[in-house]
Amino acid sequence: MAISDVKEYAHLTEADVEALGAEFDAIRRDIESSRGERDARYIRNVIRLQRALEISGRGVLFASFLPPAWLAGVALLSTSKIIENMEIGHNAMHGQWDWMNDPEIHSSTWEWDNAGPAKHWKHTHNYLHHKYTNVLGMDDDIGYGLLRVTRDQRWKPFNLGNPIYNLVLQLLFEYGVAIQHMELGKLAAGRFKPGTPERADFERKRSEALTKMGKQVLKDYVIFPALTGPAFFSTLTANLAANAIRNVWSNAVIFCGHFPDGAEKFTKADVHGETKGQWYLRQMLGSANISGGPLTHFMTGNLSHQIEHHLFPDLPSNRYAEIAVRVRELAEKYDLPYTTGSLPVQYFKAWRTILKLSLPDKYLRDTADDAPETASERKFAGKTGPFIDPVTGKRHGLRTALASGRRRLTRRPAPVERALQLTK
């Protein structure tokens, strides 16, 4: 089962949670009061870099019939698209730069280089995903309506295709994002009856999405290839490759932030009457970071700091590294886990979950309360609150409990493992 009592799972009292929330509020105030010219200069330089890369890539593709030029064009263009989507578009649409009052980089005006309309994405992502992060039945980013990523999702034969669905989703991720807002699952279930307001709303969203998709297809696969004249077809394939690279990278970064071991899921009951402190705690427990250097952080749009982004989605992304230092200190103070790992490790864990959960539960080793991808408060053997070590004076809470391995529900060998044990 997913977590239904976050305070109990986190081994924190109500007073602890509210104190933690107050400390996060203090971080927000400090960053907001210190925003200034260096932050504005940063994002303007990033925009200049992105545009220079795109212009260079488009220019090189005039000679795309030559393999070296094709490769160089793909590298430049895919890098440009990644930066535009991740570090500029995603963060601008979160309102991270609205304080500048610059219409060029304002959340109300930015339209990104992606198949999904910005206003659709801002609803499904800024509102639904960030408000109800990893809440089953409320956050559509849990599996994107295709993938089974927690045992709380009932297994169906359809889930056997988990690996194939994810491969397709990776390559066409911008289109997956574009259709997410249309809620095609509800359409297939017959919930949008003709003549109803719900059907009219669906048709409006469908029209807006198809219009944006059409513009993207026209730009990348007709206009820009046509401009290169005799290099039309090689430029078209280069644009296809650049978009595919951008899609796979974006998918990988997002999945590494939400589906590795340690990124928990929650129930609807848990967000009922949720306080600000409880919201902060849920964001911290439901997110995972990617460790790495400055280049990794930049190319992920600083979503390598996924924990910090979920705590403060509208603060400038270039400040997440310094925020992370203070968040780690709070994790240490309250003995909370701070889930992080390298990109290969986090990506492997996300894929492992996707592969594993394509199978029925009877073939899985862990129980629903003690799975690495989604645990619950019932995994602990009577450990429901923090305690202070009488010798060291140090708080012992969730991180200590996880490290100690004390479980209320023991693991049982999967059928395949039991069969192997019998042959020994």
N, C-alpha and C positions, 0 to 999 in steps of 0.2 A: 504494500500500500504506500501511496505517497504520504508526505508529512501532513498530518491533520492538526497538529499542535506545535507550531514553530517554537514557542517559548520552551516547551518541555523538551523538544528535540535539541534545542540549542543549550539546554541546561542553564537557562537564565531566568531570574525572577522578573516580575513586571517592572520593578524598580530598576533592575539592571538594563532592561530593554529601553526604558525611557531615558536612562542616563546615557546609553550608547547613542540613542537618537539625538540627544542634545549635543554630543560630541561631534556627530556628523554635521549637525546644523552649524556648529562653530567652524568646521572646515569650509562649508559653503560660504559663510559670511566672509571668511578671510580671503578666499579666492575672488569672490565678487568685488570686494573692496580694492583688490590689487590689480584687477584687469586694466590694461592700458595700452600704450603705444607699442610695446614689444609684442603683445599678442596680436594687435592689428597688423603689425609689420609681418609677423609670421604667416598669417593666412593670406595676405596679399602676395607674399613671395611664393607661397605654395600655388596660388592661382596662376602666377606668371610662369612658374616651372611647368605646370600641367599644360598650359596653352603652348608653350615652347615645344614640349614633347609631341603634342598632337600635330602642330604645324610641321615639325620636322618629319614625323612619321608619314603624314599625308604627302609631303614633298618627295620623300624617298620612294614612295610607292609609284611615282611616275615611271620609275625604272623597275617595277616589280616583276617584270618578265625575266629579270636576272636574279638567280637564287640568292646571292648575298644581299641584294636590295630588298627582296621579299622578306628575308629573315630580319633584316634591320628594321624594316617598316613595321612588321608584326611586333617586334620587341618594343619599339618606341610607342606604337599606338596602344598596345595592351597595357603598358606601364601608365600611359596617360589616362586611359579609361579607369584603371584601378585607383589612381590618385583622385580622379574626379568623383568617382562613386564613393570611395571609402573615407578619404581625409577631407574632401570638400563637401560633396553633395549630402552624404549621410549626416555629417555634423552640422552643416548649414541648416538643413531641414529640421534638425532638433532645436534650432534657435540658439546655437552656441555663440553666434556672432551678432545676434540681434542688438546687443548693447552698443554696437558701433553705429547704429542708425545709418548704415550704408545699404542702399537698395540693391546693390550688386550682390551682396552676400547675406541677404535677409531671408529668413525662413518663409516669408510670405511670397517671395518672388523667385526663389531658385527652382529651376526645372532641370533635373539631372539627365545625363546621357544614359538613359535606361528605358526599357520598354514600359515600365509602370509609371503612370501619372504621379507626380509628386504629392498631390492632395490625397490620393488613395493610400499611398504608402504612409503618409503622416497619420492617417487614422489607424491602419492595421498595426503600424509599428510604434509610433510615438504614444498613441493612446492605449490600444489593446495590449500590445506586447509589454510595454514598459510599465503600465499600471498593474497588469495582471501577469507579471513575469512567471512563466512556468506553472501557471495555475491550470490544471486539467479542466477542459471544457470552456475555458475563457481565453486562453492564449493560443491562437492558431499556429504560432511558430513551433509548437510541440508537434513535430512530425509533418507540418505543412499539409495536413490532410492526406498524406500519402504513406508516411513512415511510422512504424511502431517503434517508439524509443523509450517506453516504460511499460512495465508489466501491468500497470493500471489500465492500459489500453487492451481491451479484450482481444485475444488472438483470433484471427480469421484466416482461412486459406489464402486470401488475398495477400497477407503479410509475407508469404513465401517469396514474393517478388521484391522484398525490401532492398536487396543489393542493386537490382536492376533499376528500381525506381530512383534510387539515390544517384546512380550514374547518370540517368537521364536528367534528373533535377539539377545536378551539377552543371552539365553542359548547357542547359537552357534555363539557368537560374533566374535571369532577368524576366523571363516570361512566366516562371512560377510565381515570382513576386507580383507580376502584373495582374495575374488572374486571381490571386489570393483574396483581394478585396471583393471580388464578385460572389464569393461563397457558392461555388458551383456544386458543392455537396448538398446544400439545401435545395438547389434547383433540381438536382437529380432525385432528391427525396420527395419532390412534388410540393414543396412548401411555398413556392412562388406561383400562386394561382393566377391565371390570366385575369386582367381587370382589377386586380388588387393593388393597393399602394406599394406592397412589397415587390410585386412584379414590375411596376413602373420604375421603382428605385433600382432594381436589378438591370433593367434595360438601359437606364441612364448610365449606370456605372460601366456596363458592357460597351456602350457607345464611346464613352470617354477612354476606356482602355484600348479599344480597337483603333481609335484615332491616334493615340500616342504610339502604339505598336506600328501603325502604318507609317508614321513620320520617321521612326527609327529605321524601319526596313528601307524606306525610300532614300534616306540619308546614306546609310552604310552600304547598301547593296545595289543602288541605282545611280544616285547623283555623284558621289565621290568616285566610284569606279568609272563612270562615264567621263569624268573630267580628265582621267588619265589616258583617254583615247585608246590606242592599240593595247594598252596594258589592262584593259577592262576586266578580263576574267581573272588575271593574276591578282589584281587589286581587290576584286570581290572575294577571292579565297583568303587573302591576307586579312580583310576585315572580318570574315567569318572566324578565322583563327584568333584574332585579337579579342573578339567578343567572347569566344569560348574560354580563352585564358582568363579573362576578367571574371567570367561567370564561375569558373571552377575555384579561382582564388577567393572570391567573395563568399561562396558557399563554404569553403574550408574554414575561413576565419570565423564566420558566424556559427558554424557547427562546433568549432573548438571552444567557443565561448559559452555554449549551452548544453552540449551533450556528452562531454567527458565524465568520467567517474568524479563524483563530488559535487556536480551541479544538480541540486535537488529539485524535485517536483512537489507541487502542493495541491491541496484540495480546495474546492470552492468555499467550504465552511471556514477555512482558515482566514480568508480575507474579509469575512463579514465583521464589520465594526473595527477594522484594522486601524491602529494608530500610526502616526508617522514613524515612531521608533520601530514598530513591528514591520512596517513597509521597508525601512532601511535594512533590517535584519534579513528579511526574505530576499531582498535583492542580493545581499552578500552571500547567502547560502545557495542561491539559485544560479550563480554565475561562476565562470572559470576564466583565468587569465592565461596568456601565452607569454612565456619568458623569452627574452632575446635582447638584442642591442637596438640602437637608435633606428637602423634601417628597417628592422622587423616592425618596430612600433609605428614608423611612418607609413610603411606599405600596408599595414592593416588598418590605417585610419585611426591609429591609437586604440583600436578595439582589442588589441593585445591586453589592454587594461580594461577588460570587460567588467570586472567587479566595480572599478571606479566609474566606468561609464554608466552602469546601471544605478549606482548610488547618486550620480550627478550627471544625468544625460544632457543637460543644457549648459554645462560649464565647458570652456574651451578645451579642445582635445589636447592641445600642446601643454596643458597644465596637469594632465593625468599622472605623469611620472612623479611629480612632486606630491600630488595628492596620495599616490600609492604608498609613499613612505609613511604617511600619517595613518592610512587605513591599516597597514601592516602592524603598526604600533597598537592600534585599537584591537586588532585580532589577537595580538599577544596579551594585551591587558585583560581581555574578556575570555581568553582561552578558546577562541573560535578558529575554525579552519580557514585558511586562505588558499584556495585551490588554484594552483598554477603548474605549468609544465611547458616544455618546449613544444614548438609547433608539430614536429613529427609525433611526439608522444601523445599530445592532446588529440591530434587527428586520428591516430591509431585507435585511441580509446573510443572516439565517436564512432568510427567505422566498426569496431568490435561490437559495440552495442547494437548497431543497425543490423549486423550479420546475425548476432546471437538472438535478437528478438524477432527474427523472421521465423523462428521455430516455436512450436507450442511450448507452454510453460513446463510440461512434464519432462521435457528434454533439457531443462535448465537446472543448474546446480543450486543456485541461490533461491531463497524464499522471497516473496514479494516485499517483505519488511526488511530484508537484509541484502538487497542487491546493490552492487557498486554504482550502478547508474541512477538508481532511485531508492532511497532507504526510507525508513519511518522512525518515529519516536519509539516504536515498540521493539526496536532492535536491541535496546539496552536492558540489561537485567536489573531493574529497580533503580537505575541511576536517573533521577528525574530533576536534579537540581545541582547547583554548584556547591563546592565545599572548599574550605581553605586548609591547606596543608599546615598542620600545627608546628612543623619543624621549620619549613622554609617561608611560610606565610603566603605562598603562591596559590592563586585561584586554580582549581581544577574544574574544568567544564567539558564542553563538547569535544574539543581537539584532543584533550587527554583521554577521554572516554573512547574516541575513535582509535587512538593509538594503542590503547590497552587491549582492544579486541574483546571487551566484555560484551557478550551478546545474550539477549533473552531467547532468541530463536536461533538454534544451531543450524549450520548448513547440512544439507543432505546430499550425498553423491547423486549425480545424474545417472539415469539408466545405463548410459554408455560407460561411465566410470565404474559403476557397480559390476558390470560385466567384465571389465578389465581386471578388477580386484579379484573376482572369482577365478580367473585364469592364472593368477599368480601362485 
